[in-house]
C-alpha cells in the first residue's frame, strides 16, 4: 500500500471539540472570539468551508479592524483560535526540540506579533493575581535554548511502560511545568505550550478530554504558576497538586472540580484579604462562576 494524502479531515464531533478547545485557550489571555468566527467555524465543521477559505475570510475581515475590534484584540483571538484548531485536527506529529517549539509559535502568531517564532532577548516578569502581584521566576533569556534542550531531551529519553497513573501524572506535570517556566516567547507562551502538549500526548496514544482547555484554561495556567512558585520566607513551596488534577481530568477523565478561586496563595495576602478569599471560596459554583480573581 502506498502513502495517502492526509487532508486533515475529522468527523464533525471531533472538529467541534477542537474548535471549542482552541476558543477556550484564548481565555488564558483574557480574550474572546467573535460571533463571526463561530459562524465560520460551524461552516468548516459542516464541510461547507475549507480551512484555507476560513483563514482567508478572517484576513479579509481584519484588513481594516474597527477601534472596538482592536481594543478587544479580536484579530489575534480569532486567527490564533483558528490556527490552534487546525493544528489539533491535523495528523502531523510534533517534535520535542527548541526549533520545533519556535516553529509552532511562528505558525500560531505570524501576522499577529512581529516577534512570532522568536525567543525573547530580555528577562520578563508578570504580576499574578493568585500570588498577590508576585511573579514566577522565568528562565533567564540567555538560558532559554539550553534549558529547553535539556527538558525536552529528558522527556524523550524516558519510557512510560510500567508506570501507573499517578507516576504518569507526576512525570507529565513536571515536564509541562518545566517547559512553561522557560517562557521563551514574548507573548503566547501558555497557548503554545498547551498546543504542543496536546499534540505530543495525542501522538503518544492518550485519549484526551479537552474540557480542561475548553472550560478551565485559566485554571491550567494558574496551576502552572503554583507549580513554579516558591517563597520560602513565607513557607510557600511549589505545589503540583492542582496541575496533576488538571492533567488527570485531561488524560484519565478525572472528576476533579477545577476552581480558580481555590488557587490563591493565602500566605501572600494580608489577613483582611485572606478572609475575603476564604469567604469567596465557600460560595456555591453558580454564584461564584465567572469570577476571575476570587475577590469582590
C-alpha positions as CSV (number, residue, x, y, z in Angstrom):
1,X,0.0,0.0,0.0
2,X,1.3,3.4,-0.9
3,X,1.0,6.6,1.2
4,X,-2.2,8.5,1.1
5,X,-2.6,12.3,1.2
6,X,-3.9,13.4,4.6
7,X,-6.3,16.2,4.0
8,X,-6.8,16.8,7.7
9,X,-10.4,15.6,7.7
10,X,-12.0,14.8,11.0
11,X,-15.5,13.7,12.0
12,X,-17.7,16.7,12.8
13,X,-17.9,16.0,16.6
14,X,-14.1,15.9,16.8
15,X,-13.8,19.1,14.8
16,X,-16.3,20.8,17.1
17,X,-14.2,19.7,20.1
18,X,-11.0,21.1,18.7
19,X,-12.7,24.4,17.9
20,X,-14.1,24.6,21.4
21,X,-10.6,23.8,22.8
22,X,-9.0,26.5,20.7
23,X,-11.6,29.0,21.8
24,X,-11.1,28.1,25.5
25,X,-7.3,28.6,25.2
26,X,-7.8,32.2,24.2
27,X,-9.3,32.9,27.6
28,X,-5.8,32.2,29.1
29,X,-5.0,35.8,27.9
30,X,-8.5,37.2,28.6
31,X,-9.6,37.0,25.0
32,X,-12.9,36.1,23.5
33,X,-13.6,35.1,19.9
34,X,-16.1,36.8,17.7
35,X,-19.5,35.6,16.7
36,X,-18.2,35.9,13.1
37,X,-15.5,33.3,13.8
38,X,-18.1,30.9,15.3
39,X,-20.2,31.2,12.2
40,X,-17.2,30.4,10.0
41,X,-16.1,27.5,12.3
42,X,-19.6,25.9,12.0
43,X,-19.3,26.0,8.3
44,X,-15.9,24.4,8.5
45,X,-17.2,21.7,10.8
46,X,-20.1,21.0,8.4
47,X,-17.7,20.7,5.5
48,X,-19.1,23.8,3.7
49,X,-15.8,25.7,4.1
50,X,-12.2,24.6,3.9
51,X,-9.7,25.8,6.5
52,X,-7.8,27.9,3.9
53,X,-11.1,29.6,2.9
54,X,-11.8,30.3,6.6
55,X,-8.4,31.9,7.2
56,X,-8.7,33.9,4.1
57,X,-12.1,35.2,5.2
58,X,-10.6,36.2,8.6
59,X,-7.7,38.1,6.9
60,X,-10.3,40.0,4.8
61,X,-12.4,40.7,7.9
62,X,-9.5,42.2,9.8
63,X,-7.8,44.2,7.0
64,X,-9.2,47.3,8.5
65,X,-10.3,46.5,12.0
66,X,-12.5,48.8,13.9
67,X,-11.4,50.6,17.1
68,X,-13.6,48.2,19.1
69,X,-12.1,45.1,17.4
70,X,-8.6,46.4,18.1
71,X,-9.3,47.0,21.7
72,X,-10.8,43.5,22.1
73,X,-7.8,42.0,20.2
74,X,-10.4,40.1,18.1
75,X,-8.0,39.6,15.1
76,X,-5.5,37.9,17.4
77,X,-8.1,35.8,19.2
78,X,-9.9,34.7,16.0
79,X,-6.9,33.9,13.9
80,X,-4.9,32.1,16.7
81,X,-8.1,30.2,17.6
82,X,-8.5,29.0,14.0
83,X,-4.8,28.0,13.8
84,X,-4.9,26.0,17.0
85,X,-8.0,24.2,15.9
86,X,-6.3,23.4,12.5
87,X,-3.1,22.1,14.2
88,X,-5.0,19.9,16.6
89,X,-7.1,18.4,13.8
90,X,-4.1,17.7,11.7
91,X,-2.5,14.2,12.0
92,X,1.0,15.7,11.7
93,X,3.4,14.9,14.5
94,X,5.3,17.3,16.7
95,X,9.0,17.1,17.7
96,X,10.3,17.9,21.1
97,X,13.1,20.3,20.4
98,X,13.6,24.1,20.7
99,X,13.4,24.7,16.9
100,X,10.1,22.9,16.6
101,X,8.7,24.8,19.6
102,X,9.8,28.0,17.9
103,X,8.2,27.0,14.6
104,X,4.9,26.2,16.4
105,X,4.8,29.7,17.9
106,X,5.5,31.1,14.5
107,X,2.7,29.1,13.0
108,X,0.3,30.4,15.6
109,X,1.2,34.0,15.7
110,X,2.6,35.0,12.3
111,X,0.8,38.3,11.3
112,X,-0.2,38.8,15.0
113,X,3.1,39.5,16.7
114,X,6.2,40.9,15.0
115,X,8.2,38.6,17.1
116,X,6.3,35.4,16.1
117,X,8.7,32.4,16.2
118,X,11.5,34.4,18.1
119,X,12.9,33.7,21.5
120,X,12.9,36.7,23.8
121,X,16.2,38.6,24.4
122,X,15.5,40.1,27.8
123,X,14.1,38.9,31.1
124,X,10.5,39.2,32.0
125,X,8.1,39.1,34.9
126,X,4.3,39.0,35.2
127,X,2.2,40.1,38.2
128,X,0.0,37.2,39.2
129,X,-3.3,37.8,41.0
130,X,-3.1,34.4,42.8
131,X,0.3,35.5,44.1
132,X,-0.9,38.9,45.2
133,X,1.1,40.5,42.4
134,X,4.3,38.5,42.8
135,X,5.8,36.7,39.8
136,X,7.1,33.3,38.8
137,X,10.9,33.4,38.1
138,X,11.1,32.7,34.4
139,X,14.2,31.4,32.8
140,X,17.0,33.8,32.1
141,X,16.8,34.7,28.4
142,X,20.4,33.5,27.9
143,X,19.5,30.1,29.1
144,X,16.3,29.5,27.0
145,X,17.8,27.2,24.4
146,X,20.0,25.0,26.7
147,X,17.1,24.7,29.2
148,X,14.6,23.7,26.5
149,X,17.1,21.2,25.0
150,X,17.7,19.6,28.4
151,X,14.0,19.4,29.4
152,X,12.8,18.1,26.1
153,X,15.7,15.6,25.8
154,X,14.9,14.3,29.3
155,X,11.2,13.7,28.3
156,X,12.1,12.0,25.0
157,X,14.5,9.6,26.8
158,X,12.1,8.4,29.4
159,X,9.8,5.4,29.0
160,X,6.2,5.3,30.2
161,X,6.0,1.5,30.1
162,X,5.1,0.1,33.5
163,X,4.2,3.4,35.1
164,X,0.9,3.7,37.0
165,X,-1.5,6.6,36.6
166,X,0.0,8.7,39.4
167,X,3.5,8.2,38.1
168,X,2.4,9.3,34.7
169,X,0.7,12.4,36.1
170,X,3.7,13.3,38.1
171,X,6.1,13.0,35.2
172,X,3.9,14.9,32.8
173,X,3.2,17.6,35.4
174,X,7.0,18.1,35.8
175,X,7.7,18.2,32.1
176,X,4.8,20.7,31.4
177,X,5.9,22.8,34.3
178,X,9.5,22.9,33.2
179,X,9.0,23.9,29.6
180,X,6.3,26.5,30.6
181,X,8.7,28.0,33.2
182,X,11.2,28.8,30.4
183,X,8.6,31.1,28.9
184,X,10.8,31.5,25.8
185,X,8.5,33.9,23.9
186,X,7.5,37.5,24.4
187,X,3.8,36.6,24.3
188,X,1.7,33.5,23.7
189,X,3.6,31.1,25.9
190,X,0.7,29.2,27.5
191,X,-1.2,28.8,24.3
192,X,1.9,27.5,22.5
193,X,2.7,25.1,25.4
194,X,-0.8,23.8,25.6
195,X,-0.9,23.1,21.8
196,X,2.4,21.3,22.0
197,X,1.3,19.3,25.0
198,X,-1.9,18.1,23.4
199,X,-0.2,17.2,20.1
200,X,2.5,15.3,21.9
201,X,0.2,13.4,24.2
202,X,-2.2,12.6,21.3
203,X,0.7,11.1,19.2
204,X,1.6,9.0,22.3
205,X,-1.8,7.5,22.2
206,X,-3.5,9.2,25.1
207,X,-7.3,9.7,24.9
208,X,-7.6,13.5,25.5
209,X,-10.5,15.1,27.3
210,X,-10.4,18.6,26.1
211,X,-12.8,20.0,28.7
212,X,-9.7,21.2,30.7
213,X,-8.7,23.6,27.9
214,X,-12.2,24.3,26.8
215,X,-13.6,25.3,30.2
216,X,-10.6,25.6,32.5
217,X,-7.7,27.1,30.6
218,X,-7.2,29.8,33.3
219,X,-7.1,27.1,35.9
220,X,-4.5,25.3,33.8
221,X,-2.3,28.4,33.6
222,X,-2.7,29.2,37.3
223,X,-1.8,25.6,38.2
224,X,1.4,26.1,36.2
225,X,2.1,29.2,38.3
226,X,1.7,27.3,41.5
227,X,4.0,24.5,40.3
228,X,6.7,27.0,39.6
229,X,6.5,29.4,42.5
230,X,8.2,29.4,45.9
231,X,8.6,31.9,48.7
232,X,10.5,30.3,51.5
233,X,10.3,33.3,53.8
234,X,6.5,32.7,53.9
235,X,6.6,28.9,53.8
236,X,5.3,28.7,50.3
237,X,6.6,25.9,48.1
238,X,6.0,24.6,44.6
239,X,2.6,22.9,44.5
240,X,2.0,20.4,41.8
241,X,-1.3,19.1,43.1
242,X,-3.6,21.5,41.0
243,X,-1.6,20.7,37.8
244,X,-1.9,17.0,38.4
245,X,-5.6,17.3,39.0
246,X,-6.0,19.2,35.7
247,X,-3.9,16.5,33.9
248,X,-5.9,13.7,35.5
249,X,-9.1,15.3,34.0
250,X,-7.3,15.8,30.7
251,X,-5.9,12.3,30.3
252,X,-7.8,10.0,32.5
253,X,-11.3,11.5,32.7
254,X,-10.7,12.5,36.3
255,X,-13.6,14.3,38.0
256,X,-11.8,17.0,39.9
257,X,-13.6,20.3,40.3
258,X,-11.2,22.9,38.9
259,X,-11.9,26.3,40.6
260,X,-9.6,29.3,40.1
261,X,-10.7,30.7,43.4
262,X,-9.1,27.8,45.2
263,X,-5.6,28.6,43.9
264,X,-4.9,31.8,45.7
265,X,-1.7,31.5,47.9
266,X,-3.1,32.8,51.1
267,X,0.2,33.5,53.0
268,X,1.0,36.2,50.4
269,X,-2.1,38.2,51.2
270,X,-2.9,40.5,54.2
271,X,-5.2,39.0,56.8
272,X,-8.2,41.0,55.6
273,X,-7.7,39.8,52.0
274,X,-7.3,36.2,53.2
275,X,-10.6,36.4,55.0
276,X,-12.3,37.7,51.7
277,X,-10.7,34.8,49.7
278,X,-11.8,32.2,52.2
279,X,-15.3,33.6,52.3
280,X,-15.5,33.6,48.5
281,X,-14.2,30.0,48.3
282,X,-17.2,28.8,50.2
283,X,-19.7,30.3,47.7
284,X,-21.7,27.8,45.5
285,X,-20.4,27.4,42.0
286,X,-23.4,29.1,40.4
287,X,-22.8,32.2,42.5
288,X,-19.0,32.4,42.0
289,X,-19.0,31.4,38.3
290,X,-17.3,34.0,36.1
291,X,-15.2,35.5,38.8
292,X,-11.5,35.6,37.8
293,X,-10.0,37.0,41.0
294,X,-11.8,35.2,43.8
295,X,-12.4,38.7,45.4
296,X,-15.3,41.0,45.2
